[in-house]
Amino acid sequence: MDHIVNAVKQSPSSNECVYCKDESAFKDYKFIVDDMYNKMGGIQSFQLVWMRNDSPGFVECRKLPADSLVKHDLRQRYDG
């Protein structure tokens, strides 16, 4: 939560608080994620799963800490 607090503290004073009556704007993100990324089947078989800031769209996994790293590219492919 500290990163959220810091982002708010460092934001410009011109930012305005906006009240959203319709909360669905925050619940309807799934279609965006589904459009941009492929689903990763079998993720439950891994014990260690993480995403890195320097590799957006990739998931790195290991079944056990001593196992070799498995890297999955979840980005969608678009033609044109």
N, CA, C and O atoms as a CHARMM CRD file, in Angstrom:
* protein
*
  320
    1    1 MET  N      0.81600  -1.20400   0.00000 PROA 1      0.00000
    2    1 MET  CA     0.00000   0.00000   0.00000 PROA 1      0.00000
    3    1 MET  C      0.85600   1.26300   0.00000 PROA 1      0.00000
    4    1 MET  O      0.38100   2.32800  -0.39400 PROA 1      0.00000
    5    2 ASP  N      2.10400   1.16100   0.43400 PROA 2      0.00000
    6    2 ASP  CA     2.95000   2.35300   0.49500 PROA 2      0.00000
    7    2 ASP  C      3.11800   3.00400  -0.87300 PROA 2      0.00000
    8    2 ASP  O      3.16500   4.23000  -0.97500 PROA 2      0.00000
    9    3 HSD  N      3.21000   2.18700  -1.93100 PROA 3      0.00000
   10    3 HSD  CA     3.39200   2.76100  -3.26400 PROA 3      0.00000
   11    3 HSD  C      2.16800   3.57000  -3.69600 PROA 3      0.00000
   12    3 HSD  O      2.29800   4.54400  -4.43800 PROA 3      0.00000
   13    4 ILE  N      0.99400   3.17400  -3.23700 PROA 4      0.00000
   14    4 ILE  CA    -0.22200   3.93300  -3.55800 PROA 4      0.00000
   15    4 ILE  C     -0.22400   5.25400  -2.80500 PROA 4      0.00000
   16    4 ILE  O     -0.52900   6.30300  -3.37100 PROA 4      0.00000
   17    5 VAL  N      0.11600   5.19400  -1.53000 PROA 5      0.00000
   18    5 VAL  CA     0.17000   6.40800  -0.71500 PROA 5      0.00000
   19    5 VAL  C      1.19300   7.37600  -1.29600 PROA 5      0.00000
   20    5 VAL  O      0.92500   8.57300  -1.38900 PROA 5      0.00000
   21    6 ASN  N      2.36100   6.87400  -1.68700 PROA 6      0.00000
   22    6 ASN  CA     3.39200   7.73300  -2.26900 PROA 6      0.00000
   23    6 ASN  C      2.93800   8.34000  -3.59100 PROA 6      0.00000
   24    6 ASN  O      3.21900   9.50800  -3.86200 PROA 6      0.00000
   25    7 ALA  N      2.24300   7.56800  -4.41200 PROA 7      0.00000
   26    7 ALA  CA     1.74600   8.09000  -5.69100 PROA 7      0.00000
   27    7 ALA  C      0.75300   9.22400  -5.46400 PROA 7      0.00000
   28    7 ALA  O      0.77000  10.21900  -6.18800 PROA 7      0.00000
   29    8 VAL  N     -0.10300   9.07900  -4.47000 PROA 8      0.00000
   30    8 VAL  CA    -1.07400  10.13100  -4.15800 PROA 8      0.00000
   31    8 VAL  C     -0.35900  11.37000  -3.63300 PROA 8      0.00000
   32    8 VAL  O     -0.68200  12.48700  -4.03600 PROA 8      0.00000
   33    9 LYS  N      0.60200  11.18300  -2.74500 PROA 9      0.00000
   34    9 LYS  CA     1.33500  12.32200  -2.17900 PROA 9      0.00000
   35    9 LYS  C      2.13300  13.07300  -3.24000 PROA 9      0.00000
   36    9 LYS  O      2.27300  14.29300  -3.15600 PROA 9      0.00000
   37   10 GLN  N      2.65800  12.35900  -4.23900 PROA 10     0.00000
   38   10 GLN  CA     3.49100  12.98100  -5.26400 PROA 10     0.00000
   39   10 GLN  C      2.68400  13.49400  -6.45400 PROA 10     0.00000
   40   10 GLN  O      3.25200  14.09000  -7.37000 PROA 10     0.00000
   41   11 SER  N      1.38500  13.27600  -6.45400 PROA 11     0.00000
   42   11 SER  CA     0.56900  13.72200  -7.58500 PROA 11     0.00000
   43   11 SER  C      0.40100  15.24100  -7.54200 PROA 11     0.00000
   44   11 SER  O      0.48300  15.84500  -6.47200 PROA 11     0.00000
   45   12 PRO  N      0.16800  15.85400  -8.68900 PROA 12     0.00000
   46   12 PRO  CA     0.01100  17.31100  -8.74100 PROA 12     0.00000
   47   12 PRO  C     -1.19600  17.78800  -7.93200 PROA 12     0.00000
   48   12 PRO  O     -2.18500  17.07000  -7.78200 PROA 12     0.00000
   49   13 SER  N     -1.09400  18.98800  -7.42600 PROA 13     0.00000
   50   13 SER  CA    -2.20100  19.55400  -6.64100 PROA 13     0.00000
   51   13 SER  C     -3.41400  19.84500  -7.51500 PROA 13     0.00000
   52   13 SER  O     -4.50800  20.06400  -6.99500 PROA 13     0.00000
   53   14 SER  N     -3.23800  19.85000  -8.83100 PROA 14     0.00000
   54   14 SER  CA    -4.36300  20.10400  -9.73300 PROA 14     0.00000
   55   14 SER  C     -5.26300  18.88000  -9.90500 PROA 14     0.00000
   56   14 SER  O     -6.32500  18.98000 -10.52000 PROA 14     0.00000
   57   15 ASN  N     -4.85600  17.73600  -9.37400 PROA 15     0.00000
   58   15 ASN  CA    -5.70900  16.53900  -9.45000 PROA 15     0.00000
   59   15 ASN  C     -7.00200  16.77300  -8.69000 PROA 15     0.00000
   60   15 ASN  O     -7.00900  17.40900  -7.63500 PROA 15     0.00000
   61   16 GLU  N     -8.09100  16.25600  -9.22900 PROA 16     0.00000
   62   16 GLU  CA    -9.38900  16.40900  -8.59500 PROA 16     0.00000
   63   16 GLU  C     -9.92900  15.05500  -8.17600 PROA 16     0.00000
   64   16 GLU  O     -9.69800  14.04900  -8.84700 PROA 16     0.00000
   65   17 CYS  N    -10.63900  15.03500  -7.07800 PROA 17     0.00000
   66   17 CYS  CA   -11.31600  13.82700  -6.63100 PROA 17     0.00000
   67   17 CYS  C    -12.63100  13.73100  -7.39700 PROA 17     0.00000
   68   17 CYS  O    -13.39800  14.69300  -7.44700 PROA 17     0.00000
   69   18 VAL  N    -12.88500  12.58500  -7.98200 PROA 18     0.00000
   70   18 VAL  CA   -14.09700  12.39100  -8.76800 PROA 18     0.00000
   71   18 VAL  C    -14.88500  11.24600  -8.16000 PROA 18     0.00000
   72   18 VAL  O    -14.33900  10.17000  -7.91500 PROA 18     0.00000
   73   19 TYR  N    -16.16200  11.47400  -7.91800 PROA 19     0.00000
   74   19 TYR  CA   -17.03800  10.43800  -7.37900 PROA 19     0.00000
   75   19 TYR  C    -17.69500   9.70900  -8.54000 PROA 19     0.00000
   76   19 TYR  O    -18.35100  10.33200  -9.37400 PROA 19     0.00000
   77   20 CYS  N    -17.52400   8.41400  -8.59900 PROA 20     0.00000
   78   20 CYS  CA   -18.12100   7.59900  -9.66200 PROA 20     0.00000
   79   20 CYS  C    -19.33200   6.87400  -9.09900 PROA 20     0.00000
   80   20 CYS  O    -19.18900   5.95400  -8.29300 PROA 20     0.00000
   81   21 LYS  N    -20.52000   7.28200  -9.51700 PROA 21     0.00000
   82   21 LYS  CA   -21.73100   6.61000  -9.05200 PROA 21     0.00000
   83   21 LYS  C    -21.77100   5.17100  -9.53400 PROA 21     0.00000
   84   21 LYS  O    -22.13600   4.26000  -8.79200 PROA 21     0.00000
   85   22 ASP  N    -21.39000   4.98500 -10.78500 PROA 22     0.00000
   86   22 ASP  CA   -21.43500   3.65700 -11.38800 PROA 22     0.00000
   87   22 ASP  C    -20.09800   2.96400 -11.15700 PROA 22     0.00000
   88   22 ASP  O    -19.11600   3.27800 -11.83000 PROA 22     0.00000
   89   23 GLU  N    -20.04700   2.03000 -10.21900 PROA 23     0.00000
   90   23 GLU  CA   -18.79900   1.35700  -9.87800 PROA 23     0.00000
   91   23 GLU  C    -18.37800   0.32500 -10.91100 PROA 23     0.00000
   92   23 GLU  O    -17.29400  -0.24700 -10.79600 PROA 23     0.00000
   93   24 SER  N    -19.20200   0.07200 -11.91100 PROA 24     0.00000
   94   24 SER  CA   -18.85700  -0.94700 -12.90100 PROA 24     0.00000
   95   24 SER  C    -17.61200  -0.57100 -13.69800 PROA 24     0.00000
   96   24 SER  O    -16.97900  -1.44100 -14.29600 PROA 24     0.00000
   97   25 ALA  N    -17.25400   0.70500 -13.71400 PROA 25     0.00000
   98   25 ALA  CA   -16.04900   1.12200 -14.42900 PROA 25     0.00000
   99   25 ALA  C    -14.81600   0.42600 -13.87600 PROA 25     0.00000
  100   25 ALA  O    -13.85100   0.19500 -14.60600 PROA 25     0.00000
  101   26 PHE  N    -14.84100   0.09200 -12.59500 PROA 26     0.00000
  102   26 PHE  CA   -13.70000  -0.56500 -11.97900 PROA 26     0.00000
  103   26 PHE  C    -13.80400  -2.08400 -12.04000 PROA 26     0.00000
  104   26 PHE  O    -12.82000  -2.77900 -11.78900 PROA 26     0.00000
  105   27 LYS  N    -14.96100  -2.59800 -12.36300 PROA 27     0.00000
  106   27 LYS  CA   -15.16400  -4.04400 -12.41200 PROA 27     0.00000
  107   27 LYS  C    -15.04700  -4.59800 -13.82600 PROA 27     0.00000
  108   27 LYS  O    -14.91100  -5.80800 -14.00300 PROA 27     0.00000
  109   28 ASP  N    -15.09900  -3.73800 -14.82500 PROA 28     0.00000
  110   28 ASP  CA   -15.13500  -4.18400 -16.21300 PROA 28     0.00000
  111   28 ASP  C    -13.76400  -4.13000 -16.88200 PROA 28     0.00000
  112   28 ASP  O    -13.66900  -3.74500 -18.04800 PROA 28     0.00000
  113   29 TYR  N    -12.72400  -4.50100 -16.18600 PROA 29     0.00000
  114   29 TYR  CA   -11.39000  -4.50600 -16.76200 PROA 29     0.00000
  115   29 TYR  C    -11.06600  -5.82700 -17.45600 PROA 29     0.00000
  116   29 TYR  O    -10.13100  -5.89100 -18.25400 PROA 29     0.00000
  117   30 LYS  N    -11.81900  -6.86900 -17.16500 PROA 30     0.00000
  118   30 LYS  CA   -11.48700  -8.20200 -17.66000 PROA 30     0.00000
  119   30 LYS  C    -11.44800  -8.26200 -19.18600 PROA 30     0.00000
  120   30 LYS  O    -10.57500  -8.92400 -19.74800 PROA 30     0.00000
  121   31 PHE  N    -12.36600  -7.59200 -19.86100 PROA 31     0.00000
  122   31 PHE  CA   -12.37600  -7.64000 -21.32200 PROA 31     0.00000
  123   31 PHE  C    -11.10800  -7.01700 -21.90400 PROA 31     0.00000
  124   31 PHE  O    -10.64500  -7.44300 -22.96200 PROA 31     0.00000
  125   32 ILE  N    -10.54300  -6.02400 -21.23500 PROA 32     0.00000
  126   32 ILE  CA    -9.30200  -5.40400 -21.70600 PROA 32     0.00000
  127   32 ILE  C     -8.14000  -6.37700 -21.55400 PROA 32     0.00000
  128   32 ILE  O     -7.32800  -6.53200 -22.46600 PROA 32     0.00000
  129   33 VAL  N     -8.06600  -7.02500 -20.40900 PROA 33     0.00000
  130   33 VAL  CA    -6.99700  -7.99500 -20.15600 PROA 33     0.00000
  131   33 VAL  C     -7.11100  -9.16400 -21.12600 PROA 33     0.00000
  132   33 VAL  O     -6.10600  -9.61200 -21.67700 PROA 33     0.00000
  133   34 ASP  N     -8.32400  -9.66000 -21.33800 PROA 34     0.00000
  134   34 ASP  CA    -8.52600 -10.77900 -22.26200 PROA 34     0.00000
  135   34 ASP  C     -8.14000 -10.40700 -23.69100 PROA 34     0.00000
  136   34 ASP  O     -7.66400 -11.25400 -24.44700 PROA 34     0.00000
  137   35 ASP  N     -8.34100  -9.15200 -24.05900 PROA 35     0.00000
  138   35 ASP  CA    -8.00600  -8.70500 -25.40400 PROA 35     0.00000
  139   35 ASP  C     -6.50000  -8.56800 -25.60100 PROA 35     0.00000
  140   35 ASP  O     -6.00000  -8.78500 -26.70500 PROA 35     0.00000
  141   36 MET  N     -5.77500  -8.21200 -24.55100 PROA 36     0.00000
  142   36 MET  CA    -4.34400  -7.95500 -24.66600 PROA 36     0.00000
  143   36 MET  C     -3.46700  -9.16700 -24.37500 PROA 36     0.00000
  144   36 MET  O     -2.35800  -9.26400 -24.90000 PROA 36     0.00000
  145   37 TYR  N     -3.94900 -10.09300 -23.54600 PROA 37     0.00000
  146   37 TYR  CA    -3.11100 -11.20700 -23.09900 PROA 37     0.00000
  147   37 TYR  C     -3.79900 -12.54800 -23.31200 PROA 37     0.00000
  148   37 TYR  O     -5.02000 -12.65800 -23.20800 PROA 37     0.00000
  149   38 ASN  N     -2.99400 -13.56700 -23.61200 PROA 38     0.00000
  150   38 ASN  CA    -3.48300 -14.94000 -23.69900 PROA 38     0.00000
  151   38 ASN  C     -3.65000 -15.50300 -22.29800 PROA 38     0.00000
  152   38 ASN  O     -2.96900 -15.06900 -21.36800 PROA 38     0.00000
  153   39 LYS  N     -4.53700 -16.45200 -22.14200 PROA 39     0.00000
  154   39 LYS  CA    -4.69800 -17.12400 -20.85400 PROA 39     0.00000
  155   39 LYS  C     -3.56300 -18.11500 -20.67300 PROA 39     0.00000
  156   39 LYS  O     -3.07800 -18.70000 -21.64200 PROA 39     0.00000
  157   40 MET  N     -3.14400 -18.30000 -19.43700 PROA 40     0.00000
  158   40 MET  CA    -2.06600 -19.23800 -19.13600 PROA 40     0.00000
  159   40 MET  C     -2.66300 -20.46900 -18.48900 PROA 40     0.00000
  160   40 MET  O     -3.01300 -20.44300 -17.30900 PROA 40     0.00000
  161   41 GLY  N     -2.78100 -21.53200 -19.23700 PROA 41     0.00000
  162   41 GLY  CA    -3.31300 -22.77400 -18.70100 PROA 41     0.00000
  163   41 GLY  C     -2.29200 -23.48000 -17.82600 PROA 41     0.00000
  164   41 GLY  O     -1.09000 -23.40200 -18.08100 PROA 41     0.00000
  165   42 GLY  N     -2.76100 -24.16100 -16.80800 PROA 42     0.00000
  166   42 GLY  CA    -1.88700 -24.95300 -15.95000 PROA 42     0.00000
  167   42 GLY  C     -1.06300 -24.16800 -14.95500 PROA 42     0.00000
  168   42 GLY  O     -0.07300 -24.68300 -14.43300 PROA 42     0.00000
  169   43 ILE  N     -1.44400 -22.94200 -14.68100 PROA 43     0.00000
  170   43 ILE  CA    -0.65400 -22.12300 -13.75800 PROA 43     0.00000
  171   43 ILE  C     -0.63500 -22.71600 -12.34300 PROA 43     0.00000
  172   43 ILE  O      0.29200 -22.46100 -11.57500 PROA 43     0.00000
  173   44 GLN  N     -1.65700 -23.50500 -12.00200 PROA 44     0.00000
  174   44 GLN  CA    -1.72200 -24.10400 -10.66900 PROA 44     0.00000
  175   44 GLN  C     -0.61400 -25.12900 -10.45100 PROA 44     0.00000
  176   44 GLN  O     -0.33100 -25.48300  -9.30700 PROA 44     0.00000
  177   45 SER  N      0.01600 -25.61300 -11.51100 PROA 45     0.00000
  178   45 SER  CA     1.07600 -26.61100 -11.36100 PROA 45     0.00000
  179   45 SER  C      2.39600 -25.99100 -10.91300 PROA 45     0.00000
  180   45 SER  O      3.33700 -26.71600 -10.59200 PROA 45     0.00000
  181   46 PHE  N      2.48000 -24.66700 -10.88800 PROA 46     0.00000
  182   46 PHE  CA     3.70400 -23.98700 -10.47700 PROA 46     0.00000
  183   46 PHE  C      3.58900 -23.48800  -9.04300 PROA 46     0.00000
  184   46 PHE  O      2.53400 -23.01400  -8.62100 PROA 46     0.00000
  185   47 GLN  N      4.69800 -23.60200  -8.29300 PROA 47     0.00000
  186   47 GLN  CA     4.72400 -23.07300  -6.92600 PROA 47     0.00000
  187   47 GLN  C      5.16000 -21.61700  -6.91100 PROA 47     0.00000
  188   47 GLN  O      4.68600 -20.83100  -6.09000 PROA 47     0.00000
  189   48 LEU  N      6.05200 -21.26100  -7.80600 PROA 48     0.00000
  190   48 LEU  CA     6.59400 -19.90500  -7.84900 PROA 48     0.00000
  191   48 LEU  C      6.19500 -19.24700  -9.16400 PROA 48     0.00000
  192   48 LEU  O      6.53700 -19.74000 -10.23900 PROA 48     0.00000
  193   49 VAL  N      5.48300 -18.15300  -9.07800 PROA 49     0.00000
  194   49 VAL  CA     5.01100 -17.43900 -10.26100 PROA 49     0.00000
  195   49 VAL  C      5.22800 -15.95200 -10.01800 PROA 49     0.00000
  196   49 VAL  O      4.84300 -15.43100  -8.97100 PROA 49     0.00000
  197   50 TRP  N      5.84300 -15.26400 -10.97600 PROA 50     0.00000
  198   50 TRP  CA     6.02100 -13.82800 -10.81900 PROA 50     0.00000
  199   50 TRP  C      6.11300 -13.14800 -12.16900 PROA 50     0.00000
  200   50 TRP  O      6.38100 -13.77400 -13.19500 PROA 50     0.00000
  201   51 MET  N      5.87800 -11.82900 -12.13500 PROA 51     0.00000
  202   51 MET  CA     6.00600 -10.97400 -13.31300 PROA 51     0.00000
  203   51 MET  C      6.98400  -9.86900 -12.94700 PROA 51     0.00000
  204   51 MET  O      6.98600  -9.36800 -11.82200 PROA 51     0.00000
  205   52 ARG  N      7.81100  -9.49900 -13.90800 PROA 52     0.00000
  206   52 ARG  CA     8.83100  -8.48200 -13.65800 PROA 52     0.00000
  207   52 ARG  C      8.49100  -7.19700 -14.40500 PROA 52     0.00000
  208   52 ARG  O      7.91200  -7.23200 -15.49100 PROA 52     0.00000
  209   53 ASN  N      8.85400  -6.07300 -13.81700 PROA 53     0.00000
  210   53 ASN  CA     8.59800  -4.77700 -14.45700 PROA 53     0.00000
  211   53 ASN  C      9.32500  -4.63300 -15.78300 PROA 53     0.00000
  212   53 ASN  O      8.82200  -3.98000 -16.69800 PROA 53     0.00000
  213   54 ASP  N     10.50500  -5.23600 -15.89700 PROA 54     0.00000
  214   54 ASP  CA    11.28500  -5.07900 -17.11900 PROA 54     0.00000
  215   54 ASP  C     10.86800  -6.04600 -18.23300 PROA 54     0.00000
  216   54 ASP  O     11.42800  -5.99800 -19.32800 PROA 54     0.00000
  217   55 SER  N      9.89500  -6.92100 -17.96800 PROA 55     0.00000
  218   55 SER  CA     9.39600  -7.86200 -18.97800 PROA 55     0.00000
  219   55 SER  C      7.86900  -7.89400 -18.97200 PROA 55     0.00000
  220   55 SER  O      7.28200  -8.91800 -18.62300 PROA 55     0.00000
  221   56 PRO  N      7.21300  -6.79300 -19.35300 PROA 56     0.00000
  222   56 PRO  CA     5.74800  -6.78900 -19.32500 PROA 56     0.00000
  223   56 PRO  C      5.16800  -7.80900 -20.30100 PROA 56     0.00000
  224   56 PRO  O      5.64800  -7.94700 -21.42600 PROA 56     0.00000
  225   57 GLY  N      4.13900  -8.51600 -19.86300 PROA 57     0.00000
  226   57 GLY  CA     3.49300  -9.51400 -20.69800 PROA 57     0.00000
  227   57 GLY  C      4.07200 -10.90400 -20.55900 PROA 57     0.00000
  228   57 GLY  O      3.56100 -11.85100 -21.15700 PROA 57     0.00000
  229   58 PHE  N      5.13200 -11.04100 -19.78000 PROA 58     0.00000
  230   58 PHE  CA     5.75500 -12.34300 -19.55900 PROA 58     0.00000
  231   58 PHE  C      5.53300 -12.78900 -18.12000 PROA 58     0.00000
  232   58 PHE  O      5.55300 -11.97300 -17.19900 PROA 58     0.00000
  233   59 VAL  N      5.32200 -14.07900 -17.93300 PROA 59     0.00000
  234   59 VAL  CA     5.19300 -14.67100 -16.60500 PROA 59     0.00000
  235   59 VAL  C      6.32000 -15.67800 -16.46100 PROA 59     0.00000
  236   59 VAL  O      6.53600 -16.50800 -17.34500 PROA 59     0.00000
  237   60 GLU  N      7.04000 -15.60700 -15.34500 PROA 60     0.00000
  238   60 GLU  CA     8.12300 -16.54500 -15.07100 PROA 60     0.00000
  239   60 GLU  C      7.66600 -17.49200 -13.97500 PROA 60     0.00000
  240   60 GLU  O      7.08200 -17.06100 -12.98000 PROA 60     0.00000
  241   61 CYS  N      7.93000 -18.78700 -14.15500 PROA 61     0.00000
  242   61 CYS  CA     7.41500 -19.80000 -13.23400 PROA 61     0.00000
  243   61 CYS  C      8.47400 -20.85100 -12.93600 PROA 61     0.00000
  244   61 CYS  O      9.38400 -21.09800 -13.72800 PROA 61     0.00000
  245   62 ARG  N      8.32300 -21.46100 -11.76500 PROA 62     0.00000
  246   62 ARG  CA     9.10000 -22.63900 -11.38400 PROA 62     0.00000
  247   62 ARG  C      8.18900 -23.56100 -10.59900 PROA 62     0.00000
  248   62 ARG  O      7.41900 -23.11200  -9.75000 PROA 62     0.00000
  249   63 LYS  N      8.27600 -24.85700 -10.88600 PROA 63     0.00000
  250   63 LYS  CA     7.48500 -25.82500 -10.12200 PROA 63     0.00000
  251   63 LYS  C      8.07400 -26.00600  -8.73700 PROA 63     0.00000
  252   63 LYS  O      7.33700 -26.13600  -7.76000 PROA 63     0.00000
  253   64 LEU  N      9.39300 -26.01500  -8.64300 PROA 64     0.00000
  254   64 LEU  CA    10.11900 -26.09300  -7.37400 PROA 64     0.00000
  255   64 LEU  C     11.23400 -25.06100  -7.41700 PROA 64     0.00000
  256   64 LEU  O     11.68900 -24.70900  -8.50500 PROA 64     0.00000
  257   65 PRO  N     11.69300 -24.56200  -6.27000 PROA 65     0.00000
  258   65 PRO  CA    12.74400 -23.54600  -6.27000 PROA 65     0.00000
  259   65 PRO  C     14.00900 -23.95900  -7.02600 PROA 65     0.00000
  260   65 PRO  O     14.67500 -23.10800  -7.61600 PROA 65     0.00000
  261   66 ALA  N     14.34900 -25.24800  -7.01900 PROA 66     0.00000
  262   66 ALA  CA    15.56500 -25.71200  -7.69300 PROA 66     0.00000
  263   66 ALA  C     15.35800 -25.98200  -9.18500 PROA 66     0.00000
  264   66 ALA  O     16.33200 -26.20500  -9.90300 PROA 66     0.00000
  265   67 ASP  N     14.12300 -25.96600  -9.66200 PROA 67     0.00000
  266   67 ASP  CA    13.83600 -26.23900 -11.07500 PROA 67     0.00000
  267   67 ASP  C     14.27700 -25.07600 -11.95400 PROA 67     0.00000
  268   67 ASP  O     14.48000 -23.95700 -11.48300 PROA 67     0.00000
  269   68 SER  N     14.41800 -25.36700 -13.23200 PROA 68     0.00000
  270   68 SER  CA    14.77900 -24.31400 -14.17300 PROA 68     0.00000
  271   68 SER  C     13.58300 -23.38700 -14.40700 PROA 68     0.00000
  272   68 SER  O     12.42500 -23.77400 -14.24700 PROA 68     0.00000
  273   69 LEU  N     13.90100 -22.17800 -14.78400 PROA 69     0.00000
  274   69 LEU  CA    12.89500 -21.14400 -15.01000 PROA 69     0.00000
  275   69 LEU  C     12.13600 -21.41100 -16.30800 PROA 69     0.00000
  276   69 LEU  O     12.73400 -21.73100 -17.33500 PROA 69     0.00000
  277   70 VAL  N     10.82300 -21.27600 -16.24900 PROA 70     0.00000
  278   70 VAL  CA     9.96600 -21.39000 -17.43100 PROA 70     0.00000
  279   70 VAL  C      9.35500 -20.01600 -17.66100 PROA 70     0.00000
  280   70 VAL  O      8.72400 -19.46000 -16.76200 PROA 70     0.00000
  281   71 LYS  N      9.53600 -19.46400 -18.85700 PROA 71     0.00000
  282   71 LYS  CA     9.04000 -18.12500 -19.16200 PROA 71     0.00000
  283   71 LYS  C      7.91600 -18.23200 -20.18700 PROA 71     0.00000
  284   71 LYS  O      8.10100 -18.81600 -21.25500 PROA 71     0.00000
  285   72 HSD  N      6.75400 -17.67200 -19.86600 PROA 72     0.00000
  286   72 HSD  CA     5.58000 -17.70600 -20.74300 PROA 72     0.00000
  287   72 HSD  C      5.31600 -16.30200 -21.28300 PROA 72     0.00000
  288   72 HSD  O      5.25900 -15.33700 -20.52100 PROA 72     0.00000
  289   73 ASP  N      5.15700 -16.19900 -22.58900 PROA 73     0.00000
  290   73 ASP  CA     4.79400 -14.94100 -23.23000 PROA 73     0.00000
  291   73 ASP  C      3.27400 -14.92200 -23.38000 PROA 73     0.00000
  292   73 ASP  O      2.72000 -15.69600 -24.16100 PROA 73     0.00000
  293   74 LEU  N      2.60600 -14.05500 -22.64500 PROA 74     0.00000
  294   74 LEU  CA     1.14500 -14.00300 -22.65600 PROA 74     0.00000
  295   74 LEU  C      0.59000 -12.93200 -23.59700 PROA 74     0.00000
  296   74 LEU  O     -0.62600 -12.77600 -23.71200 PROA 74     0.00000
  297   75 ARG  N      1.46600 -12.20800 -24.25900 PROA 75     0.00000
  298   75 ARG  CA     0.99700 -11.12800 -25.13000 PROA 75     0.00000
  299   75 ARG  C      0.26500 -11.68600 -26.34500 PROA 75     0.00000
  300   75 ARG  O      0.65300 -12.71200 -26.90400 PROA 75     0.00000
  301   76 GLN  N     -0.78900 -11.00100 -26.73800 PROA 76     0.00000
  302   76 GLN  CA    -1.53900 -11.36900 -27.94200 PROA 76     0.00000
  303   76 GLN  C     -0.72500 -10.97200 -29.16800 PROA 76     0.00000
  304   76 GLN  O      0.05900 -10.02400 -29.11500 PROA 76     0.00000
  305   77 ARG  N     -0.90400 -11.68300 -30.25100 PROA 77     0.00000
  306   77 ARG  CA    -0.26000 -11.35800 -31.52300 PROA 77     0.00000
  307   77 ARG  C     -1.29200 -10.67700 -32.42500 PROA 77     0.00000
  308   77 ARG  O     -2.40800 -11.16900 -32.59200 PROA 77     0.00000
  309   78 TYR  N     -0.90600  -9.55600 -32.99200 PROA 78     0.00000
  310   78 TYR  CA    -1.79500  -8.83100 -33.89800 PROA 78     0.00000
  311   78 TYR  C     -1.13100  -8.71100 -35.25800 PROA 78     0.00000
  312   78 TYR  O      0.07000  -8.45500 -35.34600 PROA 78     0.00000
  313   79 ASP  N     -1.89300  -8.89100 -36.30000 PROA 79     0.00000
  314   79 ASP  CA    -1.38800  -8.70700 -37.66100 PROA 79     0.00000
  315   79 ASP  C     -1.67500  -7.28400 -38.09700 PROA 79     0.00000
  316   79 ASP  O     -2.82300  -6.84000 -38.10700 PROA 79     0.00000
  317   80 GLY  N     -0.60400  -6.56800 -38.46200 PROA 80     0.00000
  318   80 GLY  CA    -0.77000  -5.21200 -38.97700 PROA 80     0.00000
  319   80 GLY  C     -0.85900  -4.25100 -37.89600 PROA 80     0.00000
  320   80 GLY  O     -1.00100  -3.05300 -38.14500 PROA 80     0.00000
